[in-house]
Amino acid sequence: MFSAPTRSVLQRAGRLSARPRTYATTAAARERVRIVEVGPRDGLQNESAVIPPEVKAELVNRLTKAGMDIIESGSFVSPKWVPQMAGTAEVLKLMNRHHGLHYPVLVPNMKGLELLLDLLSEQSKSDVPYTDEIAVFTAATDAFAKANTNCTVAESLERLSVVAKRARSEGLRVRGYVSVVIDCPYSGKVDPTAVKSVSQALLDMGCYEVSLGDTVGTGNPTTVDRLLRTVIEGSGGIPGSKLAGHFHDTYGMAVANIFTALDHGVRTFDSAVGGLGGCPYSPGATGNVATEDVLYALRGSNYEAPGDLEAIAEVGTWISKMLRRPNASRVGRALEARRSREKLEKERENDGGSAESISAKL
Ligand SMILES: CC(C)(COP(=O)([O-])OP(=O)([O-])OC[C@H]1O[C@@H](n2cnc3c(N)ncnc32)[C@H](O)[C@@H]1OP(=O)([O-])[O-])[C@@H](O)C(=O)NCCC(=O)NCCSC(=O)C[C@@](C)(O)CC(=O)[O-]
């Protein structure tokens, strides 16, 4: 990406179009972007209230109806470490599953995989398997890996390679996560070359894709650009098509970071309806970029993504109410306000618009 002054010099010289690549005005052949909806997992793992499995399953069902096709639905982690994810097996049983859609779950170790395999061996009422994909996770720093999974990065890679091998032999797809790719809450700035080598190790063990997590949400387009240049370019570079962006929105930069990643060839992004979430072991970080914000930002661009924006926004309103928390999606709030205005206007029309009936409702 060019800096603003360089861009304007190149534009004047006619060597660069006036708009960056990602801001197209025509929708000729829009390129498909994959969205991994992580609300039911990343979104709910950090909530203080206990959320019944029925509500978690209902969230997955509503997201499916709203058009999301990859929905991370829970974790087989230790309930002592993340109590909110206890009962994921129950959630997978309760929710409606559909052919062609994916419902990945996080697995940190063999114990988690065995619990999942036990579930998969159970007779299900539906012919759609409970899941066909797991996600394994590690970090770019030992400090974070220890806080999150009680082992160093090297130990976690050793542990996960056994998990990935077994999962693949059982026909499961394996996705990888690297946390703290920009800053670590325990050890500060992260070296992009560490992110590159951990990502490569995950690919080498059979992950089909590695999601790069700005867990703390401190990244901005400059630091994300620097990271992706190191990871993607040069010898041993990992193609953007093998990477995903997972941007927490603590500093409001997540959408800008996604556009930076698009410019580097990344075409998969994780997001959470209503901007839910956070990692219990990343103090101060807020939720993931909101799915509503991503869909709105991609409108009119060269990229199209699954999901009906209005319908997703309604899911965001619903789950925020269920959790008794403000909707963290600005797009979601704006659409909610518009819906309320439209409802009022309709009622006004139906009531004949009398001044008393309008002021009674305001
Ligand atoms: C990895 C461990 C288990 C190590 O934790 P440990 O304490 O070292 O494990 P252990 O093997 O000593 O087991 C301790 C207890 O947990 C049980 N146990 C052990 N494993 C399991 C399991 N899978 N399922 C159910 N129970 C399990 C085990 O049986 C034992 O029970 P006890 O004998 O004391 O009764 C633990 O640290 C852990 O579960 N960590 C997960 C933390 C987590 O889920 N973090 C959030 C997800 S990552 C994230 O959010 C970041 C991401 C992906 O979104 C990207 C980004 O934003 O950066």
The ligand as an SDF file (V2000), in Angstrom:
LIG
                    3D

 58 60  0  0  0  0  0  0  0  0999 V2000
   -5.3750  -26.3280   27.0710 C   0  0  0  0  0  0  0  0  0  0  0  0
   -5.8490  -26.4700   28.5090 C   0  0  0  0  0  0  0  0  0  0  0  0
   -6.8580  -27.5850   28.6240 C   0  0  0  0  0  0  0  0  0  0  0  0
   -4.6450  -26.8020   29.3490 C   0  0  0  0  0  0  0  0  0  0  0  0
   -4.9620  -26.6570   30.7290 O   0  0  0  0  0  0  0  0  0  0  0  0
   -4.2430  -27.5380   31.8400 P   0  0  0  0  0  0  0  0  0  0  0  0
   -4.7780  -27.0700   33.1510 O   0  0  0  0  0  0  0  0  0  0  0  0
   -2.7650  -27.4720   31.6260 O   0  0  0  0  0  0  0  0  0  0  0  0
   -4.7510  -28.9840   31.4300 O   0  0  0  0  0  0  0  0  0  0  0  0
   -4.7320  -30.3680   32.1690 P   0  0  0  0  0  0  0  0  0  0  0  0
   -4.4950  -31.3680   31.1220 O   0  0  0  0  0  0  0  0  0  0  0  0
   -3.8320  -30.3190   33.3650 O   0  0  0  0  0  0  0  0  0  0  0  0
   -6.2590  -30.5050   32.6520 O   0  0  0  0  0  0  0  0  0  0  0  0
   -6.7930  -29.7360   33.7170 C   0  0  0  0  0  0  0  0  0  0  0  0
   -8.2440  -30.1570   33.8990 C   0  0  0  0  0  0  0  0  0  0  0  0
   -9.0270  -29.8070   32.7600 O   0  0  0  0  0  0  0  0  0  0  0  0
   -9.5500  -30.9990   32.1280 C   0  0  0  0  0  0  0  0  0  0  0  0
   -9.4040  -30.8120   30.6940 N   0  0  0  0  0  0  0  0  0  0  0  0
   -8.2810  -30.6620   29.9980 C   0  0  0  0  0  0  0  0  0  0  0  0
   -8.5440  -30.4850   28.7220 N   0  0  0  0  0  0  0  0  0  0  0  0
   -9.8810  -30.5280   28.5900 C   0  0  0  0  0  0  0  0  0  0  0  0
  -10.7510  -30.3930   27.4760 C   0  0  0  0  0  0  0  0  0  0  0  0
  -10.2940  -30.1650   26.2580 N   0  0  0  0  0  0  0  0  0  0  0  0
  -12.0660  -30.4680   27.7000 N   0  0  0  0  0  0  0  0  0  0  0  0
  -12.5660  -30.6930   28.9310 C   0  0  0  0  0  0  0  0  0  0  0  0
  -11.7780  -30.8080   30.0390 N   0  0  0  0  0  0  0  0  0  0  0  0
  -10.4410  -30.7420   29.8440 C   0  0  0  0  0  0  0  0  0  0  0  0
   -8.6860  -32.1230   32.6500 C   0  0  0  0  0  0  0  0  0  0  0  0
   -9.3970  -33.3420   32.6010 O   0  0  0  0  0  0  0  0  0  0  0  0
   -8.4030  -31.6760   34.0530 C   0  0  0  0  0  0  0  0  0  0  0  0
   -9.5580  -31.8780   34.8480 O   0  0  0  0  0  0  0  0  0  0  0  0
   -9.3870  -32.3940   36.3810 P   0  0  0  0  0  0  0  0  0  0  0  0
   -8.6050  -33.6540   36.3040 O   0  0  0  0  0  0  0  0  0  0  0  0
   -8.6540  -31.2940   37.0840 O   0  0  0  0  0  0  0  0  0  0  0  0
  -10.8050  -32.5540   36.8240 O   0  0  0  0  0  0  0  0  0  0  0  0
   -6.5000  -25.1620   29.0240 C   0  0  0  0  0  0  0  0  0  0  0  0
   -5.4970  -24.2040   29.1100 O   0  0  0  0  0  0  0  0  0  0  0  0
   -7.5900  -24.6440   28.1440 C   0  0  0  0  0  0  0  0  0  0  0  0
   -8.6370  -25.2670   28.0040 O   0  0  0  0  0  0  0  0  0  0  0  0
   -7.3840  -23.4570   27.5390 N   0  0  0  0  0  0  0  0  0  0  0  0
   -8.3440  -22.8920   26.6080 C   0  0  0  0  0  0  0  0  0  0  0  0
   -8.4080  -21.4060   26.7920 C   0  0  0  0  0  0  0  0  0  0  0  0
   -9.3970  -20.8190   25.8210 C   0  0  0  0  0  0  0  0  0  0  0  0
  -10.3540  -21.4740   25.4230 O   0  0  0  0  0  0  0  0  0  0  0  0
   -9.1740  -19.5610   25.4340 N   0  0  0  0  0  0  0  0  0  0  0  0
  -10.0350  -18.8800   24.5330 C   0  0  0  0  0  0  0  0  0  0  0  0
   -9.9590  -19.4010   23.1380 C   0  0  0  0  0  0  0  0  0  0  0  0
   -8.5400  -18.8180   22.2380 S   0  0  0  0  0  0  0  0  0  0  0  0
   -9.0280  -17.2570   21.7080 C   0  0  0  0  0  0  0  0  0  0  0  0
  -10.0480  -16.7620   22.1050 O   0  0  0  0  0  0  0  0  0  0  0  0
   -8.1830  -16.5420   20.7020 C   0  0  0  0  0  0  0  0  0  0  0  0
   -8.7640  -16.6180   19.2850 C   0  0  0  0  0  0  0  0  0  0  0  0
   -8.7950  -18.0510   18.7710 C   0  0  0  0  0  0  0  0  0  0  0  0
  -10.1090  -16.1430   19.2470 O   0  0  0  0  0  0  0  0  0  0  0  0
   -7.9220  -15.7750   18.3200 C   0  0  0  0  0  0  0  0  0  0  0  0
   -7.5590  -14.4020   18.8660 C   0  0  0  0  0  0  0  0  0  0  0  0
   -8.4460  -13.5350   19.0930 O   0  0  0  0  0  0  0  0  0  0  0  0
   -6.3730  -14.2150   19.1080 O   0  0  0  0  0  0  0  0  0  0  0  0
  1  2  1  0
  2  3  1  0
  2  4  1  0
  2 36  1  0
  4  5  1  0
  5  6  1  0
  6  7  2  0
  6  8  1  0
  6  9  1  0
  9 10  1  0
 10 11  2  0
 10 12  1  0
 10 13  1  0
 13 14  1  0
 14 15  1  0
 15 16  1  0
 15 30  1  0
 16 17  1  0
 17 18  1  0
 17 28  1  0
 18 19  1  0
 18 27  1  0
 19 20  2  0
 20 21  1  0
 21 22  1  0
 21 27  2  0
 22 23  1  0
 22 24  2  0
 24 25  1  0
 25 26  2  0
 26 27  1  0
 28 29  1  0
 28 30  1  0
 30 31  1  0
 31 32  1  0
 32 33  2  0
 32 34  1  0
 32 35  1  0
 36 37  1  0
 36 38  1  0
 38 39  2  0
 38 40  1  0
 40 41  1  0
 41 42  1  0
 42 43  1  0
 43 44  2  0
 43 45  1  0
 45 46  1  0
 46 47  1  0
 47 48  1  0
 48 49  1  0
 49 50  2  0
 49 51  1  0
 51 52  1  0
 52 53  1  0
 52 54  1  0
 52 55  1  0
 55 56  1  0
 56 57  2  0
 56 58  1  0
M  CHG  5   8  -1  12  -1  34  -1  35  -1  58  -1
M  END
$$$$
